[in-house]
Amino acid sequence: MRRSAKLSMIDGVLTVDKVEVRVLNGQIFGMIATVGAALVALFSAAYSVRLTTRTSREVEVLKADLAREAAADKSRRDYEYEARKRIYAECEPLVIRLAESCDYAAARIISLTDERRWGELRATRDPNRYWMLTKSSEVISTAHALLEPLSLFALLSEKVTLVDLGFDQRLAEIYTLARAAYQTHLDDYQIAAIGQPLDYDPVVPGWRAKRAVDPAKYWWQGLTRVRLDPAVELCIHRDAGRVTTISEFEERYITLFDAVEDSRNKSLGLFCNPLYNFTPESRPVYWRLLMCQLLIYRRIANRSRLQTVVPVTSTFDFTRSDIDALQRTPGVSDSQLDSSIEAALIYTSSILG
């Protein structure tokens, strides 16, 4: 009976113990769940704070980047504005003057087909003793007309070193064209070989005697830079910062005509050398050179007067009016005119390409 009660008691205790265990387990699980929830909330809060902090940091970085980009963009716009303003102030007056000068040079080139002018270009001095061979007004005015665009290019080159041509496509093209006109005087051999090649060999032993017999082949019709630059300089009035007037240039020409020991006498004489005794037949390389310049000068004059940006094309073409003017005079044969036009179109095709 006692044993039974003990067992029963034991059973009771056991029963009570199981209940307690179950209750204890439930409490533990509850505590774990509560702690877990607290930890999740804590981690969530920490993550939220971290995410917010990181987001705020990223926003600040983004703001800083945008501010830097805005500042850089403003700086670029300000620089471009100042660059354009400087280009206009420094170069535009020369560009306007260059357009007028190119028109005048083009007209004088076409006028050289007039046979009535050729008599005024004849040498009055012995070409074997002198460099400057005549001081006729026709030679002086023609030389001034041909030198003036080159002199304006020289002045423009000095201004271009102060500006950034990358901000002005129009001026960049004009400058490239003006430089090409200058370069034609140095490219006489290249121009002679274009298209239908001309027999041209001026630098040979005995050239003085040979050029008297066959001037088309042996008369030098180009220049070197060492002679071209001083001749160009004679068309610049440095004290006034501009090109010379025709009267100022005439005075310099006549002064140098008698100053045979002056190195500028030779430079100016060599610039005028193809003009002395000129005819398109006796100076075929020079005539091609002038046709190249005619194309270039017409393009410069056209671009100089445009106030809007237009696409740059490498194609050159003669105007109908220039072709008509060239064809009206008998001073150039049809075959020579055709070959010189072809050579000029080929030569100029690479200037802007």
C-alpha positions, 0 to 999 in steps of 0.5 A: 500500500505504501509502495503503491502510494509511493509509486503513485506519489512517484507517478504523481511527481513524475506527472507533475515533473512532466508538466513542469518540463512542458511549462518550462519548455514553453517558457524557454521557447517564448523567451527564445522567440522574444529574444529572437524578435528583439534581435531581429528588430535590433539587426533591422534597426541597425541595418536601417541605420546603416542603410540610411547612413550609406544612402545619405553618404551616397547622396552627398557624394552624388551631390558633390559629383553633380556640383563638380560637373556643374562647375566644370561645365560652367568653366568650359562654357566660360572658357569657350565664351572667352575664347570666342570673344578673343577670336572675334576681337583678335581675328575678325577685323583681319578676316574681313580685310582678307575677304576684300583682299582675296577678291582683289587678288582673284580679279588681278589673276584673271586680268593677267589673261589680257594680252594688253597688260603683258607689254607692261610686264616686260623687263627693262633691265638685264635679267642676268645682272639684276633681280628686280627687272622693271618698276612699271606700275602694272608689275607693282600693282599686281605684286601688291595684289598678290602679296596682300593676302599673304601678308594678311595671313602672316598677321593672322598667324600671329593672332592665332597663337593667342586663340584656340581655333578649335572653338571656331570652325569658320576661322579654322577653315579660313586660316587653313585656306590662307596658309594653303595660298601661301604654300602654293609659292613653295609647291611649284614642282608639285604643281608642275607634275599634277595632271598633264605634267609640265617639263619644268627644271629651273635649277640646272647648270647654265639656267640663265642662258637656258631660260632665255631660250626656253622660259617655260621650262627653265624660268623659276616660277616658284619661291623658297620660304627664305625669299618668300617671307621677306617679300611678304614682310614688305607688304606689312606696315609694322608700325601701324600693325596692318598691310601697306597701302598700294602707295606705301608698297610702291614707295618701298618697291621703287626704293629697293629697285635701286638698292641692288645690294639690299637683300630685300631687293633679291627677295622682292625680285624673286617674288616678281620673277614669274611676272617679269615677261609674263605670258601664260605660255611662257610661265605655265607653272606659275599660271597653274599656281595662280589658278590654284590661288584663284580657287582658294581666294574665292573660297576664303572670300565666301567663307569670310562673309558667312556668319553661320557655321556651314559644313566643311567640304574638301571640294573646290570648284570654279565659279561660272563667272570666273570660267566665262571671264577666262574663256573670253580672252584669247590670252590662254589657249583652250588646252592650257586653260583645261590643263591648268583648271584640272591641275588646280582642282587636283591640288586644292582637293587635298587642302581641307581633306 
